[in-house]
Amino acid sequence: MPADISAQGNAQIKCANFFKSNCRRSARVRWSASCAKSVARKDRKSRSPADGSSTFPQTIISAISEFGVGAGASRLISGTQSPHLRLENGVANWKGAEAALCFSSGYAAALGTVPALVTKNDVVLLDKLCHASLIDGAKLSGATLRVFPHNHLGKLESHLQWAQREHAGKRILIITESVFSMDGDRAPLRELVELKKSFGALLLLDEAHAVGVIGPNGRGLAAAENLDEDVDVQMGTLSKALGTSGGYICGSRDLIEWLINRARAFIYSTAPPPGIVSAAFAAVNFLASPEGEERRLLLWKRIRLLQELLPRSELNNKASDGSSAIFPWIVGDEQAALDLASALQNEGFLVPAIRYPTVAKGSARLRITVSASHEEDQIRSLCQAIERLSA
């Protein structure tokens, strides 16, 4: 741990007040807030799908009939419509955050957010297995980038000590994922929060593969561990468990207003189509409902069944801890992974092969993803087919 406790405190206060102090100097923030209120009034008569009476297709058709297929402009020109505002309010309420901002994709959310948080002479500390969008956002920011071995808290602490010593007074941003996409394991979030507090760093947590799976009403790992207020920036996707398209950032209102002014992927992109946004809003409302929680609990029954039945092999000699809906089946050789995926597809199972550069050389795998809609018999048949075809 660092020696200068008073320096830690000052750095943490500086990080906490960063967005507030900078946002007050921005004219565009005041404009965007008044614009949003105007749009909300104009479209107040729009019917919300929150009552659950609309299916997703009906929600999309209704939104297209009222607003058209495309938004027609970027959010800060004239592209902001009431579906965008409803979705952002809905995401913030569901996640228990002050505010949220939606992007056209998860990739755009990362690419816009990271360079808005840090710049030249700042420091980004990134888990080695983070998604490509987070890596690209870190590189685009111009900040000094250090990568720490996957979930290695000791190395991260060493990097934090180095950053505090060599980049005194600069912002430090730790980036990780709650569930890692190719291994299905979780980040040690509580320990990461302790480290970021000790060194006055900011923490960005990508909840893409935790949303809809982990935590009450699928709110993610931060909610599951009651650490929502300790994560500075929560990132997520609308295109996995929520079944639509897009990405979002949740956090303080000051953070969101800062991103409205600084996230170029938000400012200079056409707003997401209102039909997709309306469907995403319906999906968020479903997750937040008792019916959505029932569906999530059913998913966990399927996860535990796959964990129990998935066979063991030389490269897969340990049972998955079943900490997410993602199960890797390690094959090793790339062509062998492709052949196994093809053989499974011939038997009616879509299990994609993952190869370099998505994973390291020599660790090609099948990526099994469980959903609540999978029947028990389907899971049993898949496990039997993997065991037979891998022999």
Order of alpha helices (4+ residues) and beta strands (2+ residues): alpha-alpha-alpha-alpha-beta-alpha-beta-alpha-beta-alpha-beta-alpha-beta-alpha-beta-beta-alpha-alpha-alpha-alpha-beta-alpha-beta-beta-alpha
